[in-house]
Amino acid sequence: MSQCVDDQLGGLTYAMIGIAMAVHNGLGPGHREAVYHRAMHQQLRTRGFESECEPRLPVTDQHGNLITVYRPDHRVEHVLLVEYKARFYPLTNDEIAQCLTYVAASECNVCLRFNVGRHRLEWKRLFPPQKILQHRHRRSRS
């Protein structure tokens, strides 16, 4: 028996996966990542989702000094990060690590990673590891 994981986003990830499937089926594989990024942004706007293209996720040290700024492909409805890759090979742990880094730098608890470069759309829903959640808890008490 399979179990569904409740990501607390009220079906937003399910809707995003459906939109990505529609975009991928419409365009097919073989385009650059930017083409799918623009098509997704257009579809999100058309369907009434609030989305930010490449939102700024600042990373600061313990003194508040800006270290760097991450830029995931989209943040949807302020709660879901989305990252696209157009690779002909299956995505690796490096791409997973990139998404988890984005989650760590944000207050989002879910990141969807899509690989649009394959014949069939690949996707993975990622949650922050426990150590990230613990760090956020300590940071919020400071």
C-alpha positions as CSV (number, residue, x, y, z in Angstrom):
1,M,0.0,0.0,0.0
2,S,1.4,3.4,-0.9
3,Q,1.2,6.3,1.4
4,C,0.7,9.9,0.4
5,V,2.9,12.5,2.1
6,D,1.0,15.6,3.2
7,D,3.3,18.6,2.4
8,Q,0.9,21.0,4.0
9,L,0.6,23.0,0.8
10,G,-3.0,22.2,0.0
11,G,-2.4,20.5,-3.4
12,L,-0.1,23.2,-4.7
13,T,2.7,20.7,-5.5
14,Y,0.2,18.5,-7.3
15,A,-1.0,21.5,-9.4
16,M,2.6,22.4,-10.2
17,I,3.5,18.9,-11.3
18,G,0.4,19.0,-13.6
19,I,1.4,22.3,-15.1
20,A,5.0,21.1,-15.6
21,M,3.7,18.0,-17.4
22,A,1.5,20.1,-19.6
23,V,4.4,22.4,-20.5
24,H,6.7,19.5,-21.1
25,N,4.2,17.6,-23.3
26,G,3.6,20.8,-25.2
27,L,7.2,21.7,-25.9
28,G,8.8,18.3,-25.7
29,P,12.3,17.7,-24.7
30,G,15.4,19.3,-26.2
31,H,15.1,23.0,-25.4
32,R,17.2,25.0,-23.1
33,E,16.2,25.4,-19.5
34,A,15.2,29.0,-20.0
35,V,12.5,28.0,-22.5
36,Y,10.8,25.8,-19.9
37,H,11.3,28.4,-17.2
38,R,9.5,31.1,-19.3
39,A,6.8,28.7,-20.3
40,M,6.2,27.7,-16.7
41,H,6.0,31.4,-15.7
42,Q,3.5,32.1,-18.4
43,Q,1.3,29.1,-17.3
44,L,1.5,30.1,-13.7
45,R,0.3,33.6,-14.5
46,T,-2.4,32.3,-16.8
47,R,-3.7,29.9,-14.1
48,G,-3.7,32.7,-11.4
49,F,-0.8,31.5,-9.3
50,E,1.4,34.1,-7.7
51,S,4.9,33.4,-8.6
52,E,8.3,35.1,-8.4
53,C,10.9,34.5,-11.0
54,E,14.3,33.9,-9.5
55,P,13.5,35.3,-6.0
56,R,16.3,36.6,-3.9
57,L,17.3,34.3,-1.0
58,P,20.0,36.1,1.0
59,V,22.4,34.1,3.1
60,T,23.9,35.9,6.0
61,D,26.4,35.1,8.7
62,Q,25.7,35.2,12.5
63,H,26.4,38.9,12.5
64,G,23.9,39.7,9.7
65,N,26.6,40.2,7.0
66,L,25.4,39.3,3.5
67,I,27.4,36.3,2.3
68,T,25.6,35.5,-1.0
69,V,22.2,35.5,-2.6
70,Y,20.7,32.3,-4.0
71,R,18.2,32.5,-6.9
72,P,15.9,29.4,-7.4
73,D,13.9,29.5,-10.6
74,H,10.5,30.2,-9.0
75,R,8.8,30.7,-5.7
76,V,5.1,30.0,-6.0
77,E,2.5,31.4,-3.6
78,H,5.4,32.4,-1.2
79,V,5.6,28.7,0.0
80,L,7.0,26.5,-2.8
81,L,10.4,26.7,-4.4
82,V,10.8,25.3,-7.9
83,E,14.0,24.5,-9.8
84,Y,14.3,23.3,-13.4
85,K,17.1,21.4,-15.1
86,A,17.3,20.5,-18.8
87,R,19.6,17.5,-18.6
88,F,19.5,14.4,-20.9
89,Y,20.7,12.3,-18.0
90,P,18.9,11.6,-14.7
91,L,19.5,14.2,-12.1
92,T,22.1,13.6,-9.5
93,N,22.6,14.2,-5.8
94,D,24.3,17.5,-6.7
95,E,20.9,18.8,-8.0
96,I,19.2,17.6,-4.9
97,A,21.8,19.4,-2.8
98,Q,21.3,22.6,-4.7
99,C,17.5,22.5,-3.9
100,L,18.1,21.7,-0.3
101,T,20.5,24.7,-0.1
102,Y,17.6,26.9,-1.4
103,V,15.3,25.4,1.2
104,A,17.8,26.2,3.9
105,A,18.1,29.8,2.8
106,S,14.3,30.3,2.7
107,E,11.3,29.7,4.9
108,C,9.8,27.3,2.4
109,N,9.5,23.7,3.4
110,V,9.1,22.1,0.0
111,C,11.1,22.4,-3.3
112,L,10.1,20.8,-6.5
113,R,12.9,19.9,-8.8
114,F,12.1,19.2,-12.5
115,N,14.2,17.7,-15.2
116,V,12.7,18.8,-18.5
117,G,15.5,17.5,-20.7
118,R,14.5,13.9,-20.8
119,H,11.9,12.2,-23.0
120,R,9.5,12.0,-20.0
121,L,9.4,14.7,-17.4
122,E,11.2,13.8,-14.2
123,W,10.3,15.4,-10.9
124,K,11.1,15.1,-7.2
125,R,9.5,16.8,-4.2
126,L,12.2,17.6,-1.6
127,F,11.7,18.5,2.1
128,P,14.3,20.1,4.4
129,P,16.3,17.6,6.5
130,Q,15.7,17.7,10.2
131,K,19.0,19.6,10.8
132,I,17.8,22.5,8.7
133,L,14.5,22.6,10.6
134,Q,16.4,22.6,13.9
135,H,18.7,25.4,12.8
136,R,15.7,27.5,11.8
137,H,14.2,26.9,15.2
138,R,17.4,28.1,16.9
139,R,17.7,31.1,14.6
140,S,14.1,32.2,15.3
141,R,14.7,32.1,19.0
142,S,17.8,34.4,18.8
